[in-house]
Amino acid sequence: IYIDQGPNAGGWALYMKDPDGIPIELFQMAK
């Protein structure tokens, strides 16, 4: 699990990788 910048400026999202190595966005919060 890692934290990365979300698609929206000033926001953040939490991702985890599925077994195929594809990032899955769990949730996103805008500040």
Order of alpha helices (4+ residues) and beta strands (2+ residues): beta-beta-beta
